């Protein structure tokens, strides 16, 4: 059994083809910019939302997250099997941090492989190396976040050091796994040329980086924070512009990487 908080069908940004993305609840990081604050706690949570009806506002109770078995998840996933097979898609496990529930994730990956699906794991990289070792044989593609190369800034903005994250990425490259790097580009936090150059230098030492996805940050998760009793720490700053994103894309491309804006 494990805890999930969403299943998204017909996803087109979480790996090749048309996919079903399963969101596992729980994350050891606490990134300032997180779009999914409902993913942080690993247990189902009771929250209240305001609903407007006929000019009146009502408060409605909602449980976010659900304990489910592997077979329950797979019966949901299999509903779109034909579409996924015909489009060259598959199943993506995201979060939260999917490796925060390593045994559940491993069983989901094994079940997906036995159904013949292409599998992807969308990870922050912050997990035990032995858990990466266990899931790697059942994972076709890793979508791997690279947020900040400066460790002090990484600790400040995510709550954890980046050392384990970088080490796990090196390990997966040594195992010759397919990897897409995902860089969330956040105005005033990691959009410096220094951080970009340090990221490129690190990636150039690795083998098997299939693509770099640049994900422009928008304040879209802000409204959820209050409902989950969390403080939104992102300052009200300008957002990254298309021109800035284009210049980052060109800089990374000029170093020989395939780059995509928006994942
Ligand atoms: S790693 Fe992802 S899910 Fe976890 S806090 Fe950061 S942005 Fe949110």
py3Dmol code that shows the C-alpha trace and the ligand (Angstrom):
import py3Dmol

protein = """\
ATOM      1  CA  UNK A   1       0.000   0.000   0.000  1.00  0.00           C
ATOM      2  CA  UNK A   2       1.067   3.610  -0.539  1.00  0.00           C
ATOM      3  CA  UNK A   3      -0.343   7.129  -0.578  1.00  0.00           C
ATOM      4  CA  UNK A   4      -1.046   9.053  -3.778  1.00  0.00           C
ATOM      5  CA  UNK A   5      -2.683  12.442  -4.253  1.00  0.00           C
ATOM      6  CA  UNK A   6      -3.521  12.444  -7.949  1.00  0.00           C
ATOM      7  CA  UNK A   7      -3.507  10.508 -11.209  1.00  0.00           C
ATOM      8  CA  UNK A   8      -3.268  12.601 -14.349  1.00  0.00           C
ATOM      9  CA  UNK A   9      -4.350  11.077 -17.655  1.00  0.00           C
ATOM     10  CA  UNK A  10      -3.182  12.147 -21.141  1.00  0.00           C
ATOM     11  CA  UNK A  11      -0.049  13.851 -19.772  1.00  0.00           C
ATOM     12  CA  UNK A  12       2.271  15.060 -22.529  1.00  0.00           C
ATOM     13  CA  UNK A  13       5.053  16.737 -20.540  1.00  0.00           C
ATOM     14  CA  UNK A  14       6.189  13.864 -18.338  1.00  0.00           C
ATOM     15  CA  UNK A  15       8.149  11.774 -20.828  1.00  0.00           C
ATOM     16  CA  UNK A  16       7.620  10.488 -24.386  1.00  0.00           C
ATOM     17  CA  UNK A  17       4.158   9.991 -25.902  1.00  0.00           C
ATOM     18  CA  UNK A  18       0.880  10.225 -24.064  1.00  0.00           C
ATOM     19  CA  UNK A  19       1.261   9.126 -20.461  1.00  0.00           C
ATOM     20  CA  UNK A  20      -0.546   8.535 -17.224  1.00  0.00           C
ATOM     21  CA  UNK A  21       1.205  10.271 -14.340  1.00  0.00           C
ATOM     22  CA  UNK A  22       0.757   8.971 -10.814  1.00  0.00           C
ATOM     23  CA  UNK A  23       1.566  11.468  -8.054  1.00  0.00           C
ATOM     24  CA  UNK A  24       2.901   9.906  -4.846  1.00  0.00           C
ATOM     25  CA  UNK A  25       2.416  11.920  -1.674  1.00  0.00           C
ATOM     26  CA  UNK A  26       5.357  12.922   0.526  1.00  0.00           C
ATOM     27  CA  UNK A  27       8.536  14.903  -0.088  1.00  0.00           C
ATOM     28  CA  UNK A  28      11.619  15.431   2.126  1.00  0.00           C
ATOM     29  CA  UNK A  29      12.303  18.816   0.505  1.00  0.00           C
ATOM     30  CA  UNK A  30      10.497  22.072   1.143  1.00  0.00           C
ATOM     31  CA  UNK A  31      11.232  24.184  -1.932  1.00  0.00           C
ATOM     32  CA  UNK A  32      10.076  27.768  -1.626  1.00  0.00           C
ATOM     33  CA  UNK A  33       8.509  27.652  -5.098  1.00  0.00           C
ATOM     34  CA  UNK A  34       6.775  24.242  -4.834  1.00  0.00           C
ATOM     35  CA  UNK A  35       3.622  24.135  -6.992  1.00  0.00           C
ATOM     36  CA  UNK A  36       2.262  21.162  -5.079  1.00  0.00           C
ATOM     37  CA  UNK A  37       2.237  21.945  -1.349  1.00  0.00           C
ATOM     38  CA  UNK A  38      -0.364  19.176  -1.000  1.00  0.00           C
ATOM     39  CA  UNK A  39       2.428  16.735  -1.891  1.00  0.00           C
ATOM     40  CA  UNK A  40       4.746  17.481   1.050  1.00  0.00           C
ATOM     41  CA  UNK A  41       3.117  15.450   3.868  1.00  0.00           C
ATOM     42  CA  UNK A  42       3.030  11.741   3.246  1.00  0.00           C
ATOM     43  CA  UNK A  43      -0.354  11.114   4.861  1.00  0.00           C
ATOM     44  CA  UNK A  44      -3.854  11.962   3.612  1.00  0.00           C
ATOM     45  CA  UNK A  45      -4.857  15.438   4.881  1.00  0.00           C
ATOM     46  CA  UNK A  46      -8.164  16.996   5.723  1.00  0.00           C
ATOM     47  CA  UNK A  47      -8.433  20.521   4.284  1.00  0.00           C
ATOM     48  CA  UNK A  48     -11.233  23.009   3.844  1.00  0.00           C
ATOM     49  CA  UNK A  49     -12.098  24.836   0.653  1.00  0.00           C
ATOM     50  CA  UNK A  50     -14.475  27.705   0.037  1.00  0.00           C
ATOM     51  CA  UNK A  51     -17.235  27.115  -2.499  1.00  0.00           C
ATOM     52  CA  UNK A  52     -19.480  29.898  -3.862  1.00  0.00           C
ATOM     53  CA  UNK A  53     -23.096  29.046  -4.656  1.00  0.00           C
ATOM     54  CA  UNK A  54     -25.946  31.484  -5.378  1.00  0.00           C
ATOM     55  CA  UNK A  55     -23.896  34.397  -4.027  1.00  0.00           C
ATOM     56  CA  UNK A  56     -23.158  32.623  -0.745  1.00  0.00           C
ATOM     57  CA  UNK A  57     -19.852  31.150   0.368  1.00  0.00           C
ATOM     58  CA  UNK A  58     -19.767  27.687   1.913  1.00  0.00           C
ATOM     59  CA  UNK A  59     -16.891  25.782   3.450  1.00  0.00           C
ATOM     60  CA  UNK A  60     -16.436  22.265   2.172  1.00  0.00           C
ATOM     61  CA  UNK A  61     -14.260  19.548   3.677  1.00  0.00           C
ATOM     62  CA  UNK A  62     -11.896  17.670   1.398  1.00  0.00           C
ATOM     63  CA  UNK A  63      -9.445  14.816   1.986  1.00  0.00           C
ATOM     64  CA  UNK A  64      -6.291  15.213  -0.083  1.00  0.00           C
ATOM     65  CA  UNK A  65      -4.406  11.960  -0.614  1.00  0.00           C
ATOM     66  CA  UNK A  66      -5.553   8.376  -0.540  1.00  0.00           C
ATOM     67  CA  UNK A  67      -4.068   5.117   0.592  1.00  0.00           C
ATOM     68  CA  UNK A  68      -4.143   2.709  -2.340  1.00  0.00           C
ATOM     69  CA  UNK A  69      -2.760  -0.673  -3.376  1.00  0.00           C
ATOM     70  CA  UNK A  70      -0.577  -1.332  -6.400  1.00  0.00           C
ATOM     71  CA  UNK A  71      -3.421  -3.174  -8.138  1.00  0.00           C
ATOM     72  CA  UNK A  72      -5.794  -0.228  -7.546  1.00  0.00           C
ATOM     73  CA  UNK A  73      -3.295   2.128  -9.198  1.00  0.00           C
ATOM     74  CA  UNK A  74      -2.701  -0.270 -12.085  1.00  0.00           C
ATOM     75  CA  UNK A  75      -6.415  -0.680 -12.767  1.00  0.00           C
ATOM     76  CA  UNK A  76      -6.603   3.124 -13.179  1.00  0.00           C
ATOM     77  CA  UNK A  77      -3.472   3.191 -15.350  1.00  0.00           C
ATOM     78  CA  UNK A  78      -4.704   0.359 -17.593  1.00  0.00           C
ATOM     79  CA  UNK A  79      -7.780   2.357 -18.599  1.00  0.00           C
ATOM     80  CA  UNK A  80      -5.615   4.303 -21.044  1.00  0.00           C
ATOM     81  CA  UNK A  81      -3.431   1.379 -22.185  1.00  0.00           C
ATOM     82  CA  UNK A  82      -4.381   1.601 -25.878  1.00  0.00           C
ATOM     83  CA  UNK A  83      -3.689   5.352 -26.069  1.00  0.00           C
ATOM     84  CA  UNK A  84      -0.388   4.971 -24.245  1.00  0.00           C
ATOM     85  CA  UNK A  85       0.736   2.040 -26.392  1.00  0.00           C
ATOM     86  CA  UNK A  86      -0.231   3.680 -29.690  1.00  0.00           C
ATOM     87  CA  UNK A  87       1.443   6.997 -28.820  1.00  0.00           C
ATOM     88  CA  UNK A  88       4.692   5.469 -27.568  1.00  0.00           C
ATOM     89  CA  UNK A  89       3.828   6.713 -24.087  1.00  0.00           C
ATOM     90  CA  UNK A  90       3.755   4.996 -20.733  1.00  0.00           C
ATOM     91  CA  UNK A  91       3.528   5.625 -17.017  1.00  0.00           C
ATOM     92  CA  UNK A  92       5.319   8.342 -15.039  1.00  0.00           C
ATOM     93  CA  UNK A  93       5.667   8.323 -11.263  1.00  0.00           C
ATOM     94  CA  UNK A  94       5.948  11.799  -9.815  1.00  0.00           C
ATOM     95  CA  UNK A  95       5.236  13.561  -6.543  1.00  0.00           C
ATOM     96  CA  UNK A  96       6.095  14.882  -4.109  1.00  0.00           C
ATOM     97  CA  UNK A  97       9.148  12.712  -4.238  1.00  0.00           C
ATOM     98  CA  UNK A  98       8.195   9.226  -5.450  1.00  0.00           C
ATOM     99  CA  UNK A  99      11.271   7.715  -3.794  1.00  0.00           C
ATOM    100  CA  UNK A 100       9.943   8.827  -0.400  1.00  0.00           C
ATOM    101  CA  UNK A 101       7.859   5.615  -0.681  1.00  0.00           C
ATOM    102  CA  UNK A 102      10.567   3.380  -2.155  1.00  0.00           C
ATOM    103  CA  UNK A 103       8.941  -0.038  -1.672  1.00  0.00           C
ATOM    104  CA  UNK A 104       5.605   1.120  -3.067  1.00  0.00           C
ATOM    105  CA  UNK A 105       7.346   2.787  -6.025  1.00  0.00           C
ATOM    106  CA  UNK A 106       9.358  -0.358  -6.738  1.00  0.00           C
ATOM    107  CA  UNK A 107       6.202  -2.486  -6.801  1.00  0.00           C
ATOM    108  CA  UNK A 108       4.447   0.023  -9.065  1.00  0.00           C
ATOM    109  CA  UNK A 109       7.375   0.007 -11.465  1.00  0.00           C
ATOM    110  CA  UNK A 110       7.524  -3.786 -11.537  1.00  0.00           C
ATOM    111  CA  UNK A 111       3.771  -3.987 -12.172  1.00  0.00           C
ATOM    112  CA  UNK A 112       4.070  -1.387 -14.968  1.00  0.00           C
ATOM    113  CA  UNK A 113       6.914  -3.271 -16.621  1.00  0.00           C
ATOM    114  CA  UNK A 114       5.011  -6.541 -16.457  1.00  0.00           C
ATOM    115  CA  UNK A 115       2.158  -4.781 -18.343  1.00  0.00           C
ATOM    116  CA  UNK A 116       4.715  -3.701 -20.968  1.00  0.00           C
ATOM    117  CA  UNK A 117       4.707   0.042 -20.218  1.00  0.00           C
ATOM    118  CA  UNK A 118       7.555   2.487 -20.720  1.00  0.00           C
ATOM    119  CA  UNK A 119       8.279   3.827 -17.222  1.00  0.00           C
ATOM    120  CA  UNK A 120       9.559   7.206 -16.057  1.00  0.00           C
ATOM    121  CA  UNK A 121      10.363   8.481 -12.568  1.00  0.00           C
ATOM    122  CA  UNK A 122      10.229  12.223 -11.919  1.00  0.00           C
ATOM    123  CA  UNK A 123      12.561  12.807  -8.973  1.00  0.00           C
ATOM    124  CA  UNK A 124      14.267  15.492  -6.912  1.00  0.00           C
ATOM    125  CA  UNK A 125      17.183  13.054  -6.588  1.00  0.00           C
ATOM    126  CA  UNK A 126      17.043  13.275  -2.804  1.00  0.00           C
ATOM    127  CA  UNK A 127      16.761   9.607  -1.806  1.00  0.00           C
ATOM    128  CA  UNK A 128      18.920   6.776  -0.545  1.00  0.00           C
ATOM    129  CA  UNK A 129      21.403   5.548  -3.186  1.00  0.00           C
ATOM    130  CA  UNK A 130      20.330   1.942  -2.502  1.00  0.00           C
ATOM    131  CA  UNK A 131      16.749   2.876  -3.399  1.00  0.00           C
ATOM    132  CA  UNK A 132      17.903   4.271  -6.746  1.00  0.00           C
ATOM    133  CA  UNK A 133      19.835   1.051  -7.245  1.00  0.00           C
ATOM    134  CA  UNK A 134      16.656  -0.985  -6.658  1.00  0.00           C
ATOM    135  CA  UNK A 135      14.372   0.973  -8.990  1.00  0.00           C
ATOM    136  CA  UNK A 136      16.883   1.659 -11.814  1.00  0.00           C
ATOM    137  CA  UNK A 137      16.396  -1.724 -13.613  1.00  0.00           C
ATOM    138  CA  UNK A 138      12.642  -1.066 -13.860  1.00  0.00           C
ATOM    139  CA  UNK A 139      12.886   2.589 -14.935  1.00  0.00           C
ATOM    140  CA  UNK A 140      13.297   3.525 -18.613  1.00  0.00           C
ATOM    141  CA  UNK A 141      13.689   7.252 -18.056  1.00  0.00           C
ATOM    142  CA  UNK A 142      14.539   9.523 -15.138  1.00  0.00           C
ATOM    143  CA  UNK A 143      13.242  13.090 -15.098  1.00  0.00           C
ATOM    144  CA  UNK A 144      15.812  14.524 -12.708  1.00  0.00           C
ATOM    145  CA  UNK A 145      15.647  17.949 -11.080  1.00  0.00           C
ATOM    146  CA  UNK A 146      18.694  20.179 -10.855  1.00  0.00           C
ATOM    147  CA  UNK A 147      17.784  23.235  -8.835  1.00  0.00           C
ATOM    148  CA  UNK A 148      20.847  25.015  -7.475  1.00  0.00           C
ATOM    149  CA  UNK A 149      24.553  24.187  -7.651  1.00  0.00           C
ATOM    150  CA  UNK A 150      25.580  26.340  -4.677  1.00  0.00           C
ATOM    151  CA  UNK A 151      25.035  24.086  -1.665  1.00  0.00           C
ATOM    152  CA  UNK A 152      24.317  26.882   0.824  1.00  0.00           C
ATOM    153  CA  UNK A 153      21.649  28.333  -1.471  1.00  0.00           C
ATOM    154  CA  UNK A 154      20.285  24.842  -2.077  1.00  0.00           C
ATOM    155  CA  UNK A 155      19.920  24.336   1.677  1.00  0.00           C
ATOM    156  CA  UNK A 156      18.302  27.736   2.085  1.00  0.00           C
ATOM    157  CA  UNK A 157      15.712  27.319  -0.669  1.00  0.00           C
ATOM    158  CA  UNK A 158      14.958  23.572  -0.495  1.00  0.00           C
ATOM    159  CA  UNK A 159      15.817  22.660   3.105  1.00  0.00           C
ATOM    160  CA  UNK A 160      18.416  20.043   2.128  1.00  0.00           C
ATOM    161  CA  UNK A 161      21.968  19.807   0.783  1.00  0.00           C
ATOM    162  CA  UNK A 162      22.473  19.063  -2.921  1.00  0.00           C
ATOM    163  CA  UNK A 163      25.362  16.632  -2.326  1.00  0.00           C
ATOM    164  CA  UNK A 164      23.285  13.444  -2.258  1.00  0.00           C
ATOM    165  CA  UNK A 165      21.306  14.665  -5.284  1.00  0.00           C
ATOM    166  CA  UNK A 166      24.445  15.222  -7.357  1.00  0.00           C
ATOM    167  CA  UNK A 167      25.932  11.897  -6.243  1.00  0.00           C
ATOM    168  CA  UNK A 168      22.780   9.963  -7.186  1.00  0.00           C
ATOM    169  CA  UNK A 169      22.755  11.642 -10.601  1.00  0.00           C
ATOM    170  CA  UNK A 170      26.366  10.581 -11.189  1.00  0.00           C
ATOM    171  CA  UNK A 171      25.426   7.034 -10.177  1.00  0.00           C
ATOM    172  CA  UNK A 172      22.508   6.849 -12.634  1.00  0.00           C
ATOM    173  CA  UNK A 173      24.737   8.148 -15.426  1.00  0.00           C
ATOM    174  CA  UNK A 174      27.313   5.478 -14.621  1.00  0.00           C
ATOM    175  CA  UNK A 175      24.503   2.908 -14.907  1.00  0.00           C
ATOM    176  CA  UNK A 176      23.865   4.334 -18.410  1.00  0.00           C
ATOM    177  CA  UNK A 177      20.263   5.207 -17.625  1.00  0.00           C
ATOM    178  CA  UNK A 178      18.339   7.640 -19.869  1.00  0.00           C
ATOM    179  CA  UNK A 179      18.039  10.936 -18.051  1.00  0.00           C
ATOM    180  CA  UNK A 180      16.291  14.209 -18.738  1.00  0.00           C
ATOM    181  CA  UNK A 181      17.460  17.028 -16.520  1.00  0.00           C
ATOM    182  CA  UNK A 182      14.758  19.423 -15.364  1.00  0.00           C
ATOM    183  CA  UNK A 183      15.793  22.882 -14.247  1.00  0.00           C
ATOM    184  CA  UNK A 184      13.026  25.008 -12.716  1.00  0.00           C
ATOM    185  CA  UNK A 185      14.068  28.548 -13.618  1.00  0.00           C
ATOM    186  CA  UNK A 186      13.124  30.874 -10.783  1.00  0.00           C
ATOM    187  CA  UNK A 187      13.613  34.611 -10.957  1.00  0.00           C
ATOM    188  CA  UNK A 188      16.024  35.884  -8.317  1.00  0.00           C
ATOM    189  CA  UNK A 189      16.802  32.398  -6.950  1.00  0.00           C
ATOM    190  CA  UNK A 190      18.595  30.260  -9.535  1.00  0.00           C
ATOM    191  CA  UNK A 191      18.539  32.348 -12.728  1.00  0.00           C
ATOM    192  CA  UNK A 192      22.080  33.698 -12.348  1.00  0.00           C
ATOM    193  CA  UNK A 193      24.634  33.072 -15.072  1.00  0.00           C
ATOM    194  CA  UNK A 194      26.878  31.645 -12.346  1.00  0.00           C
ATOM    195  CA  UNK A 195      24.336  28.947 -11.485  1.00  0.00           C
ATOM    196  CA  UNK A 196      23.692  28.188 -15.136  1.00  0.00           C
ATOM    197  CA  UNK A 197      27.400  27.875 -15.917  1.00  0.00           C
ATOM    198  CA  UNK A 198      27.993  25.689 -12.839  1.00  0.00           C
ATOM    199  CA  UNK A 199      25.078  23.452 -13.876  1.00  0.00           C
ATOM    200  CA  UNK A 200      26.453  23.129 -17.416  1.00  0.00           C
ATOM    201  CA  UNK A 201      29.975  22.327 -16.120  1.00  0.00           C
ATOM    202  CA  UNK A 202      28.565  19.587 -13.885  1.00  0.00           C
ATOM    203  CA  UNK A 203      26.391  18.104 -16.656  1.00  0.00           C
ATOM    204  CA  UNK A 204      29.262  18.085 -19.150  1.00  0.00           C
ATOM    205  CA  UNK A 205      31.112  15.626 -16.920  1.00  0.00           C
ATOM    206  CA  UNK A 206      28.214  13.159 -17.131  1.00  0.00           C
ATOM    207  CA  UNK A 207      27.179  10.633 -19.789  1.00  0.00           C
ATOM    208  CA  UNK A 208      23.679   9.926 -21.056  1.00  0.00           C
ATOM    209  CA  UNK A 209      21.910  13.245 -20.536  1.00  0.00           C
ATOM    210  CA  UNK A 210      19.168  12.950 -23.149  1.00  0.00           C
ATOM    211  CA  UNK A 211      17.756  16.459 -22.839  1.00  0.00           C
ATOM    212  CA  UNK A 212      17.621  19.480 -20.552  1.00  0.00           C
ATOM    213  CA  UNK A 213      14.137  20.834 -19.814  1.00  0.00           C
ATOM    214  CA  UNK A 214      13.939  24.451 -18.661  1.00  0.00           C
ATOM    215  CA  UNK A 215      10.774  25.008 -16.642  1.00  0.00           C
ATOM    216  CA  UNK A 216       9.870  28.680 -16.117  1.00  0.00           C
ATOM    217  CA  UNK A 217       8.482  29.253 -12.634  1.00  0.00           C
ATOM    218  CA  UNK A 218       5.097  30.921 -12.214  1.00  0.00           C
ATOM    219  CA  UNK A 219       3.300  31.596  -8.953  1.00  0.00           C
ATOM    220  CA  UNK A 220       0.567  29.079  -9.779  1.00  0.00           C
ATOM    221  CA  UNK A 221       0.698  27.104  -6.520  1.00  0.00           C
ATOM    222  CA  UNK A 222       0.365  30.151  -4.264  1.00  0.00           C
ATOM    223  CA  UNK A 223      -3.385  29.834  -3.692  1.00  0.00           C
ATOM    224  CA  UNK A 224      -3.037  26.321  -2.237  1.00  0.00           C
ATOM    225  CA  UNK A 225      -0.653  27.215   0.592  1.00  0.00           C
ATOM    226  CA  UNK A 226      -3.160  28.706   2.999  1.00  0.00           C
ATOM    227  CA  UNK A 227      -5.438  25.674   2.701  1.00  0.00           C
ATOM    228  CA  UNK A 228      -2.592  23.443   3.824  1.00  0.00           C
ATOM    229  CA  UNK A 229      -1.559  25.719   6.686  1.00  0.00           C
ATOM    230  CA  UNK A 230       1.736  26.560   4.992  1.00  0.00           C
ATOM    231  CA  UNK A 231       3.431  29.898   4.455  1.00  0.00           C
ATOM    232  CA  UNK A 232       4.144  30.918   0.859  1.00  0.00           C
ATOM    233  CA  UNK A 233       7.713  32.195   1.048  1.00  0.00           C
ATOM    234  CA  UNK A 234       8.265  33.316  -2.524  1.00  0.00           C
ATOM    235  CA  UNK A 235       8.680  37.075  -2.750  1.00  0.00           C
ATOM    236  CA  UNK A 236       6.392  39.004  -5.093  1.00  0.00           C
ATOM    237  CA  UNK A 237       8.915  39.393  -7.794  1.00  0.00           C
ATOM    238  CA  UNK A 238       8.863  39.608 -11.524  1.00  0.00           C
ATOM    239  CA  UNK A 239       8.592  36.364 -13.351  1.00  0.00           C
ATOM    240  CA  UNK A 240      11.139  35.075 -15.772  1.00  0.00           C
ATOM    241  CA  UNK A 241      10.523  36.405 -19.291  1.00  0.00           C
ATOM    242  CA  UNK A 242      10.384  34.498 -22.567  1.00  0.00           C
ATOM    243  CA  UNK A 243      13.470  36.409 -23.737  1.00  0.00           C
ATOM    244  CA  UNK A 244      15.431  35.311 -20.664  1.00  0.00           C
ATOM    245  CA  UNK A 245      14.319  31.707 -21.132  1.00  0.00           C
ATOM    246  CA  UNK A 246      15.393  31.839 -24.775  1.00  0.00           C
ATOM    247  CA  UNK A 247      18.856  33.107 -23.820  1.00  0.00           C
ATOM    248  CA  UNK A 248      19.264  30.289 -21.255  1.00  0.00           C
ATOM    249  CA  UNK A 249      18.163  27.798 -23.883  1.00  0.00           C
ATOM    250  CA  UNK A 250      20.738  29.122 -26.345  1.00  0.00           C
ATOM    251  CA  UNK A 251      23.512  29.071 -23.746  1.00  0.00           C
ATOM    252  CA  UNK A 252      22.879  25.410 -22.828  1.00  0.00           C
ATOM    253  CA  UNK A 253      22.421  24.409 -26.468  1.00  0.00           C
ATOM    254  CA  UNK A 254      25.736  26.005 -27.353  1.00  0.00           C
ATOM    255  CA  UNK A 255      27.348  23.500 -24.976  1.00  0.00           C
ATOM    256  CA  UNK A 256      25.970  20.600 -27.026  1.00  0.00           C
ATOM    257  CA  UNK A 257      22.786  19.720 -25.129  1.00  0.00           C
ATOM    258  CA  UNK A 258      19.308  19.248 -26.545  1.00  0.00           C
ATOM    259  CA  UNK A 259      17.128  21.763 -24.698  1.00  0.00           C
ATOM    260  CA  UNK A 260      13.389  22.207 -24.390  1.00  0.00           C
ATOM    261  CA  UNK A 261      11.557  25.045 -22.691  1.00  0.00           C
ATOM    262  CA  UNK A 262       8.590  23.820 -20.713  1.00  0.00           C
ATOM    263  CA  UNK A 263       9.442  20.131 -20.430  1.00  0.00           C
TER     264      UNK A 263
END
"""
ligand_1 = """\
8
LIG
S 11.117 18.570 -4.617
Fe 9.329 19.049 -5.863
S 7.582 18.293 -4.675
Fe 9.319 18.405 -3.273
S 9.134 20.418 -2.300
Fe 10.499 20.641 -4.060
S 9.186 21.291 -5.747
Fe 7.839 20.439 -4.130
"""
view = py3Dmol.view(width=600, height=400)
view.addModel(protein, "pdb")
view.setStyle({"model": 0}, {"cartoon": {"style": "trace"}})
view.addModel(ligand_1, "xyz")
view.setStyle({"model": 1}, {"stick": {}})
view.zoomTo()
view.show()
